[in-house]
């Protein structure tokens, strides 16, 4: 922990930033008491944050911890204030009293490094082992009260020495020199761009680390001393350590040991989450790839990918019965404490580090049902531990984005110039509004900082970092994080751009290296494969003499049939269809969500069970009871996560929607005089020269023995009506084709359907609309007849797509397709908008009329 001022060595005259370890050595500070705040928050849940702790324990502990640490630093003696009686009664006082109670409960413990500061503040004169004069003018004007008190204590006993005269280190007239007058200075002089400031865009943090190491090596080979180069980063230094090691360039300032995750703590938490129903899929996937598991790495990856696709069978472990048995135990939920203890013991005894893992699981005493919230709160996961930095004179300096530079340099490389740092984004106090902070400061004398002070501090720190470089600053902007999510450049880019004339968009300063030919790279040592600046997407991918409709095959070698949904994808994007056929889909690791797909699956499941074939249509009261029971079972099958308390509002809201939809569907059935003869019935047939199969949501028998194939959609009527009017509907008509030209198999249930006249209909669950085609319905029917031409354009396009596939062609989408399908065809082409990123990456640019 570094302090926000400089001190001077009385013998060498060296001026340096004091830290808690050096202060402890000079004051013989006792060993610090552990700051066990997480345990204290969980042990006595204060009414102020009790409800938040129940619903979001991790986030609440983090917020309360941050608020208490801010409060501790805001006191000049690092002691809880004796009285806050002058603070008006209200929310601010209630929250402050809760923090003070927590502080007193922790006794003598303080956040890391601050116990040493408190010890130094109470030492009488003459007790320091060596003098520590402060450097004049070095105290950060925005330093918290505790740091100011330490500075004043040292000044009172040891006095001060003159610091170096403030000066801009960069060459006068350079753009860096202009910035060193203050990035937020209102009178900054701008001028033409020069090589003192350069900006490069790269793929991600790993690529930025490779570039930084290559840039440092290039500078060293040009005659620059390593000590005159600095790199700055906000996060984990492991990528920098790897990249600089690969270039053979020493880094001064790396931790002695790099951060390591608490694998045992994480696995303990994931195991308990796997035992508590409903089990988060990501918890199981995390266990599948845990290094504690006995199977090999590739099997763990295969298992995790299958889980994220919704396949829980664990086929990746079939080759080893012991591994499969372990996996079954991991997957099994626990309904009682006895069962939980039994399963955890069985699991841990099969793991190499099982005893150490079991020691990290809270003690589970007693009988009955587990108190899951209390159990999960008892799991302690240590933050990645970082040892103290090891500094040497000759290496490239490593600076932290959150600290002032510890020595100056000629060339600075900022490795992660992204939103949130440079300047550091101010954070709001998690327990107090800015107005309440002002009241606390005025009434209780506690110098808490608000967002305005945080912004000023971030700007001041950014100024200090820029002022420590004398020749160049290289800003590296990663476009994506390591999970692939898009990143934005730092807000500081706009501040820096003020120094450069004729810049309308600050983003224009960034040169995307991935778009450069290798010969034009700024340095030649990094290993990023370059993308051509302009590349032409072909009209089509060609696969001569390859049956593209036979890519998926059954175990006996026969071609798998196409489904209506797959053919709809083909209609919109042949490339998206091809990727699905090859199972080359994106596997995203994300928590479960109540999206359109999940809502549709649940609603279909409920309708299947509350409207069984061949039975009388239930009355409203009976239907309400049946929906409640079927909904509860559907949640178990499709979205167990909705059972958790945090999803209560969404769970109840979806149930109300399904109840209303079921009552409206009942009215439709009665008005049509319909009898249900099939629900979720698998059909198989031939149409358009290919084999089809699919599951029809409902098949109704109407008066006159005609059939109506119904597709339930968890959507509204307007969009489907527009699509049918435009002649671009496809799916339901394919079910009619399957009945007309069936491919029979024993026990397929299609016997009552053969030889009948068949119509199609869409039931739109959100508003109760019923749109039909192919059958003249009785007068007064609630269904709206859309005529017989609802699929003419779709069928024509499908025939065109199938002919292309027959010729071995996969035609690429163009920039005109999205607008066409939305405006002309009347539907949203999900294969283009929400499908694989490869589809959108290879859309062919065309001239539009």
N, C-alpha and C positions, 0 to 999 in steps of 0.2 A: 504494500500500500504506500504510494508516494503522496507527499504533502504538497500543497499548492504554493510553495515558496522555495527559495534557494538558501542554502547555508554555505559557509566558507570554511575550508580546512585552515586552521591558524598557522600551520607549518609550511604547507606547499602553496597555499593561496588558492587551491582548486575550489571552484564554486560548483556545487552539485545540488540535485534535488534530494532532500532528506526522505528516508522511508522508515517504516515502523521497525524493521529489523535493526537498522543502524541506531535508531533512537533507543531500542531495547538494550542494545549492547552498552551504550553510553550511560544508561540510567539504571542498569542492573534490574530491569523490570521483571517481576515474577511471571510465571507461566500463566497464560490467559485461561479463564474459565470458558468452557465451550458455550457458544451462542446457540443453544438448542431451542430456537424459537418455534420451529415447526411443531415439535412435540408439545410445547406450551400452548400454542394456539388450539391444537386438537384436544388437549387434555381438559381445558376449561373454555368451552365455546362461549364467548361473550355474546350477550343478546344483540349487540350492534351488528355482528356478522354471522350469527348462528345460522340463519336461513341460507345465506350464501354459502356457508361452509358445508351445509348438507347437500346442496345441489351442485356445487362446483368446488370441491375441496382443494384441488391443486391451485386453481386460479385465486381462490380466496386467501390461501396461505401466502402466496406470492405477493398479493396486494397488501395484506396486513404487514408482512415483513418489510416491504418497501416503505410503507408509511411510517413504521416505527423507526427504521434506520434514518429516515429523513428527520424525524423528531429528535433522535439522539444527537445527530450532527448539528441540529439547530440550537443546542444548549451550549453555553460557554464553559461549563464545568463537567459535562458528560454525566450529570446527575439528574434524576427526575425532578421537575419543579415541585417545590413544597406545597404551593397553593396556586390555584387558577380561579380564585373567588371573584376576581374582577371581570372574568369572561362572562358575557351575558348567557343566560340559560337558553338552550336551543340545540340545534343539530350539531354545530361545531363543538360545543362544550361536551355534548354526549359522546361524540367520537373521540375527542381528546382524552376524556376521562377513561374511556375503554383502552386506549393505547397506554396511558399511564399505569393502569392496573396491570396490563400485560408486562410492561417494563419492570414494575416492582416485583412481579412474580418471578422474573428471570434473575433476580438478585444482583450479584456483582458482574454478571456476564454482560459483554458488549460485543457489537459486531467486530469482526477480525481486524486487528491493528489498533482499535480505539482504546482498549484497556491499557496499552502502552502509553498512549497519549494522556490518559487520565492520570496514570502514575507519574508522568513527567510534570503535569500541571501541579501536582501536590508536593513535589520535591522541594525542600528548602534550598536556598542558595548554597553553592559549594559542594553539592552532591553529584554533579555530573563528572564523569571520568575524564572528559576533555571539553574545552570550550566549543560552543556552537554559535558563533555570531551569524546573524541573518544578513542577507544581501538586500541592500536598500532598493525599494521599488519592485522587488520580485514577488511580493504577495499578490495573488490573484484578487482583484477587487471584488469578485463575486464568491470568494471562499466562504464556506459555512462558518458559523460562530465558533465551533470547536477548533477549527483550524486557525482561525484568527487568534483565539486564545493561546494556542501553542506558539504561534509566531510572536505574540506579545510577551509571552513568558520567556522565550529565548532572548528576545531583544532586551528585556529588562535586566537580565543577568549578564549577557555577553555583548550587548551592543550590536552594531551593524558595521558592514564594510561596503564600500562603493561597488556597485555593479558596473558592467560595461555600458558605455553610453548607448542609448537606443539608436539604432541606425538600420536603414534598409540595406540588406546584404547584397541584393542583386544589382547588376549593372544598371546605372541610371538610364532611363529611356526604354528599357526592356519592359515587356508586359508583366513579368514577374515583379519587377520593381514597382510598377503601378499598383499591383495587388497588395504589396507589403505595406502600403499606407492604410490598409484596412479594407477588407472585402466589402463591407457595408458603407464605406465612406461616401458621402453624397457628392463629393467633388473629385471623384476618381478621373484621372486623365486617360482617355483611350487612344489607341493608335493601331497601326497595322499589325497583324499577327507576326510572331517571330518564333524562333525555336526555344525560347525560354519556357513556353507553355505548349504542351502537345497532348492530344486526347485520342485514345485508341479504344475501339469497341471490340470485345472478344466474347466467346461463347458463354463462359461461366467462370466461377472462381478458380477452378483448376487451371483453365487456360490462362487466366490472368497471372497466376503464380508462375506458370511456365514462361510467360513473356517477361515478367519482372526479373526472373533469374537470368534469362537470356540477355535482357537489357543491361543488367549489372555486369555480366561477364563481358559484353561488348565494350562497356565503359572501361573496365579493368584492362582489357587488351589494348585499349586506346591510350593507356598510360595513367588513368585515374586510379588513385589509391582506393582500396576497398573501404577504408574508414571514411572516405569522403562521399560515400553513397549511402542512402537510407531508403528503406521500403516501409510503407505504412499500411496497416490492415486493422480492421475492426473486430474480426472474429477469430476462429480457430486457426492457429498458425501451422497446422499439419501439412497443408498443401504447399505452403512456402518452404517448409523444412524439406519436403520431398524434392521440390523443384530446384532449390539451391544446392542440395546435395548432389542431384543429377548433373548440375553444371560445374560442380567442384568449387563453388563459391561459399566461403564461410559466412554464417549469419551470427552477428553479435546481438544478443537480446532474446534468443529463444529460451523457453523454459528448459530446465535441466531434464525434466521428463515431460513429454507431450501429453495433452489431455487424454484421459481414458474414460469411456463410459462405464457406469456401474451396471455391468451385465447381470450380476446376481440380483440386484434390486429390481431391475427392469423385468427379469424373468419371473421373479416372485409376483410382481404386480400382474403380469400377463396371465400367469397361471390362475390367480384368484379371479381375474376377469373371465377366464374361460370356464370357471366353475359356477359363476353367477349367471343364471339365465335372465335376460337373453344375452348370448355371448357375442361380443363384437367380432366381426370377421377379421378385422385387422389385428386383434389380439391373437387369434389363432395363427394368422400368417406370420406375425412377429415371432411366435414360438417355433414355427416351422423352420425359420432361418436362424434361430438362436444358436450361437456357438456352443452352448451347453448340451445340445441334443446329440445323440449318438450316431445319427445318420450322416452321410457325406454332404458336402455343401450343395452339389447339384441336385440331390434328392430333395433337400430342403427348399431350394428355389422352385423346383417343379411343383412341390406340394403347395407352396405359398401362392404360386401363380394359379393353380387349380382352385384354391380357396377363393381368391379374389374374383374368379370367374363364376363362383357359386357352386363348385364341385367339392363336396365335403367327404368323398369316399376314401381319400388318401391312397389312391392307386399308385402313387410314386413310391410307396413303401411296401408294396405287395411282395417284393422279393425277399423281405426279411420279416418273418412272423413276429419276432420279438419287437421290432420297431413298430409294426402295425398294432400290436397289443398296447404298447406305450402310447401310441397316438389315440387309440380308442379311450384310454384313461384320461388323456389330456382333453379330449373333446367332451367327455361325459360331464354334465352339470351336476351340482350337488344341491339337494333340497334340505339337508340337515347338517348340523355340525359334525355328527358322527360320520356321515358319508363324506364330508369334506376332508376330515382328518384322514380317513381311510384312503381316499384317492390321492391326496398329496403325499402320503407316505409311500404308496405304491409307485408313484411317479419318481419321487426323489431317490428311492433305493435303486432305480435303474439308471441314474445319471452319475457320471464320474464325479461331479462336484455336488452331489445330492445333499450331503450333510451341510455344506456351507450354504446351499440354497435354502434348506429347511430352516436354518438359523435366521434367515432374513424374513421368514413368514411369521406374522404375529401369532402369539400363543392362542390356540383355539380351544378354550375350555367350555365345559357345560354341554347341554343337550338342546334339542329344539332347532328352530330355524336360525340360520346365520344372520347376524346383524351386519349386512354387507357394507354399509357405509362406514361403520366403525372399523371393520376389518381392513377395508381398503385404505382408510386414513392411517392405519397403523403401519403401512408399508413405507419404509424410508428409502428413497432413491437419492444417493449422493450426486451432487452436481459434478460434472467432469473436473477432476482435480488438476490444477496447474501449479507446478512448482515455481519457485522464484526464477527470474531470468538470469541467464549466465552471460555476462558481458565481457568482451575482450577488446583490446585497442585496435586490432587489425581487421576485424570482420566488417561486413556491411551492417549498418545499424538497422535494427528492427524497432519501429515505433508503434505504439498502440494508438489507434484513432481516438481513444478516450482519454489520453494523457498528453501533457505537454512534452515536446521532444526532449530527450535526455542528453543530446549533443547535436551540434549543427552539422550541416553537410553541404556539398556542392550540388549534388544531384539527388532529387527526391522522386520516388516512384510510389504513387498512391494506387494500391492494387484493387480496391473495391469502391470506386467512386459511385455509390448507389444511394438511392433515396433512404433517408434516415440517419445518415452520417455526412460529415463535411458540409455544413455544420450538423452536429448531433441534434436530432429532432427533440424538442422539449417534451417532457412527459407531464401529464397532469398528476397531481397528488391523488392517489386512489381513494382517499377518505375525505378530502376537503376541497371545496370550491375555492377559486382564487379570492373571492370576496371574503370567505371564511378565514383564509390564510392571513389576509390583511387585518381582520378583526383580532385574530389570535396574536399577531405581532404587536398590535397596538395595546391590547388589554392584558395579555399575559406575558409580554416581553420575550416570546419564543420566536426566533427569527427563521420561521419556515420559508421556503422559496416557492414561488408560483411559476406559472409557465413563462411569464415575461422574463423573470430572472434566468430561467432555464434557456430561453432563446438567446439572451445576451451572453450567457456562459458558453453556449455552443459556438456562437460567432467569435467570441474572444479566443477560444481554443483553436478554431480554424485559422485565425490570424496568426497565432503563435506558431502553428505548424508551417504555414507558408513563409513566415519570417525567418525560419531556421534554415532555409535553402538559399544558396547564393547564386546558382547558375540556371538550373532547369527544374521544372516539375513535370513529370509524366503522369497523366491521369488515365487509369485503365477502367473501363466501364464494362462489367459483365452483363450480357443481355438477359441471362436466365440464372436462376439458382440451381442447385444441384438436383432438385426434384423436377426441373424443367419449367417451372413457373416463370413468367415474364417479370423482369425487373426494370425499374425506371432509373435513369441517371439521377445523381444527387441534385437536390435543390440548389446546392452550391454552384452548379454549372451555370445557372443564370447570373449569379453574383460574379463569377469569374469572367463570363462573357462580356460584362460591362467594360472590361479593360481593353476589349478588341473592337475596332471600328467596323462599321458596315456589317454587323451580324444581326439579322432579323430573327432567326430561330437559333437558340443556343445549341440545339441538337446538331446543327450543321457543322459544329466544331469537331464532332467525333468522326474519326476515320475507321470504318468497319474493316478490320484486317482480313476477315474471312472472305471478303469480296475482292481481295487483291491477288494478283498472280504472285507466286513465290518469289520471283525476281524483284518484286516491289516491296517486299516485307521490310519493315524498319530494322529488324535484326534477323539473322539467319539461323538462330539456334533453336527456336521453338518448333514444335512438331505438329502444328495445327494443319490439317488438310484444308487447302484453300478451295472455296467455291468460286467458279467463274463469275465475273461481274454480271454478265448476261448469259443466260442459258435458254435454249429453245426446247420447249416441251413438244414432243412429237404429236402428230394428229392421233396416232394410235400406237399401242404396243402390239407387236406381231408375234404370234406363236404358231408358226407353220406346222402342219401335220400333228397338231395337239388338240385333242378333244377337250375343250375347256369346260364343257358341261359334265365331264366325268372325272373332275379332280377329286371329288369326295366319293369314297367307295365304302360299301359294306364289308364286313369280314369275309364274305364269300366272293368278293371281287366285283359284285354288281354295282352299278352306279346308283348313288343315293338320289332320291327325287328332290325336286325343288319345292320350296314352300311359297305361298303367296307373298309373305313378307320379304323373302330373298328376291323374288322377281320384281317387287316394288323397288328394292335397292338397285337392281339391274336397270330398271327403267330410268332412274335418276342418275346413277353413276356406275358405269361398268367397272371402273377401277375399285370403287368401294365394294362392289359385289365380288370381284376377284380376290381382294384381301380377306373377305369373309370366307370364301371357299378355301383359301389357303390357311385359314385360322391365324392370319397375321394381324390380329387386332391389338389395339393398345390396351394394356392391363394397368389401369390406374389404381394406385393405393390411396383410397380415400375412405372416410367414414361412411357408414350407411346413411342414406338420405331418403326422404319421402318425396321421390321424384314422380314424374308421370308414369313411368314403368311400374314402380312399386304400387302406386294407387290403382293402376289398372289390374295388376295381378290380384290384389286383395279384393277389389270389386267383382272381378270375374269369379273368383273362388266363392264369394258369398252368394252370387246369383246362381251358381251351379247347385248349391246345396239348399237354397230356400225355394227354388222353383224346380223340383225334381220331375223327371219325365213321367207322364201317365197319371199324375195325381191332380186332385182338384186344386184350383187356384185358391190360396189361403185368404182368409178375411184379414183386414188391416191389423187387428190386435194380435192375431196369431203370427202374422208376417213380422211385426215388430219384434216379438219374442224370438222368432227364428233367425232374424238378421243379427240380433245381439249374440246369440250362441254361435252362429256361423262366422261372424266377424272375429270373435275371440279365437276360434280355431284357425282362421285364415291368417291372423297375425303370427301365430306360432309357425305356420308353414312358410310365410313370405317375408315377414318384417318383425321379427321378435324384438328388435330394438325399440319399437314403438311402445312396448310395455313399461319402459323405464319412466320414472317420474318426470324427467325433463321433457318428455314427449307427450305429456298429458293433453295439452291443448290441441296439438295436431291429431292425436289419437281420437279424441272425442269429436273433433271437427270432421274427420273423414267418416266416422261412423254415422254422423248426422247426414252427410251427403249421400251415403249408400242407402240409408233408410228412405230418404226422399226419392232416390232413384228407383228403389224396389217398389215403393207404393205407386209411382207413375207407371212402371212397367206392368204392374198388376192391372192397372186401368187399361193399358194397351191390350193386354191379353184378353180381358173381358170384352172390350169393344170389338176386337177382331173375331171373337168366338173361337179363339185358338186353343189347341191342345198341344202341350209340349211333348214331342216324341224323342228328343235327343238334346243332351247338354254336353258341351266339351267333347264332341264326337269326332274321332279321327276318321278322315275321309282320304281316299286315294283314287287317283284317276289319271287320265291322259288328256292333254290339251296343248295346242300349238306345237305339236310334235315332241313334247317332252313329258316325262312322268312328274306328277304332282302329288304332294300329300300335305295335309294341314288339319288343324283342329277347328271345327265349326263351333262357335260359342253356343248357339241354340238353333234347333230346327223345329218349326211350328207346323202343325197340320191345321189348315184352314177349312171352313165349310166347302164342300165340293172336292175334298181330298187333295187339294193342291198343297204344295209345300212352300214355306218361307224360310230361307236360310238367313239367320240374323247374326250380325257382328256387333257385339256390344263395344262401344268406344267410350273411354273416360275423358270425354271432351264435349264441346258445345256443337250446336247444329249448324251455325253459320258457315264455318269453314268447310265442313263436309258437303253442305248444299252447294257452295260455290264450286267445289271440285267436281261434283256430279253434273252440274249444269255445264261445265266446260268440257265434259266428256273424258275426264282424266282419272276416273275411279277405276280401281283394278281388283282389289283383294276379294271382295264378296263374290264377284262374278266368277272367279276361279273356283270357288267352292261349288257353284252351280255346274261348272264344267266337269268337276270331278264326279258329281252325281250322274251327269248325263253320260259320261264315258268312264265308268268305274274300273278300277283294278281291284278285283275281289280277293279276299283271303278269308280263311275260316274264322268265324266268330267276329267279323268286322262290324256287325250291327247295321249294315247298309241295306239289308233286305227290304225293310219297309219303305225305302226311299226310291227304289228302282222303278222306272217307268212313269213317274209322276211329273206333272207340270211344276216347275220350280221358279220361284221368284226370290229376290234378295232384298234385304233391308239392313239399315244401320240404325241401331238404337243409341242415341247420344245421351249418356247418363247424366251429364252436368245439367242439362235443361229439359230432359225428357223428350227431345225430338225423335221422330221415327220417319226415316226417309226410305222409300221403297222403289223397286224397279222390277219390271218383268212380269208383274201380275196386276190386273185391274182389281183393286180392293173394293169392298162394299161401300155404298154410299154412307156418309157419316163416319167413316173410319178416321181415327186420329192420325193415321199415317199420311204422309205427303208423297204422292206418286211423282217420281222424277223422270218418268218416261223410260224408253228402251235404249237411249243413246248415251247412257252415263259413262260408258267405258270405250267408246269408239276410238278416241284419240290415244288412250292408254294402250289398247290392244294393238293399234297400228304401230306405235312406238316400240312395244314389246316385240312384235314380229321383226322389226328392224334390228333391235338389239340381238335377238336370237340368231338372225342371219349373219350379223357381224361375228358373233362368237363361233358360228359354224365355219366361218372363213379364217378363224384364228386371230381375230382382231379384238382388242380391248380399246374402244374409242375413249379418248381423254375428254374430260369436261372442259368447257370454256368459260370465260368470264361472263358470258351472256346467259348461262344456264340458270344461275340462281334467280335472276330477275324473271326469266321466262316461267319457271315453275311457280314462283310466287304470284306473279301478275296474270299470266295467261292461263296456266293450268290450275291455279286456285289452291295450291297447297304448299306447305313448307317442306322443302327437300332436306330431310334430316341427314341423309347420307352425305350431303355437301356441307351442312352447317354444324352438325354435332357428331360427325363420324371421325374416322382416322385423320390425324394431322397430315398424313401422306397425301390424302385426297386433295386437301386444300393447298398443299405445297406444290402440286403438279397440275394446277388449273391453267389451261392454255390461254394466253392473252389474245383477244381478237378485237378488231375494230368494230365498234357499234355504230349503227346508223344514227 
